[in-house]
Amino acid sequence: MTLYQVTQTTDNGNGDTVGTLSYAILQANRNAGTDAINMQFFLWGGHLVRP
């Protein structure tokens, strides 16, 4: 299992910046097997994660 860390709240959606959610999703989809994505940032003011 590969663990991807999300450490940035800014994301251009292209998956080209390490630490963003789009990067973690892109990398997880490229690798066979089970993966996990861990979000490591404080939710100041709340964040919405949606498809």
N, C-alpha and C positions, 0 to 999 in steps of 0.2 A: 504494500500500500504506500502510495506517495501522499505526503501532506503538503498542501500549498497554503502559504500564509498571506492573508490580505492585511496589509498594514497602512494602506492609503485610502482616504475617502474620496480623493479626486480620481476620475477615470474618464478617459476620452471614448471608451467603448470599443477601441480597436484591438485591445489585447496585446499592445506592444510595450507596456510599462510594467516592470516587475513590481509586485506588491499590490496590484489592483485586482478587483474582482474579475474583470474581463480577462486579464492575463491568466489568473488561476483557472477559470473555466476553460479557456482555450487549451492550456497545457494539460488539464485533466482529460479533456476530450481527445487529445492527441495520443495519450498513453493508454495502453491496454491495461485492464485490471481495475481494481478498486482504488479510488482516490478519495481524499477528504480535503475540504476547504475550511480553514480556520480563520475567522475574522478577528483581528487583534487591534481594535481601536475603541476608544471611548465613544459612546453614543450621545454626545452633547447635542441636545435639541432633537434627538431622534433621527434615524435614517430609515429610509424605505427601500427595501430590496424586493424587486418584482421582476417577473419574466419580461 
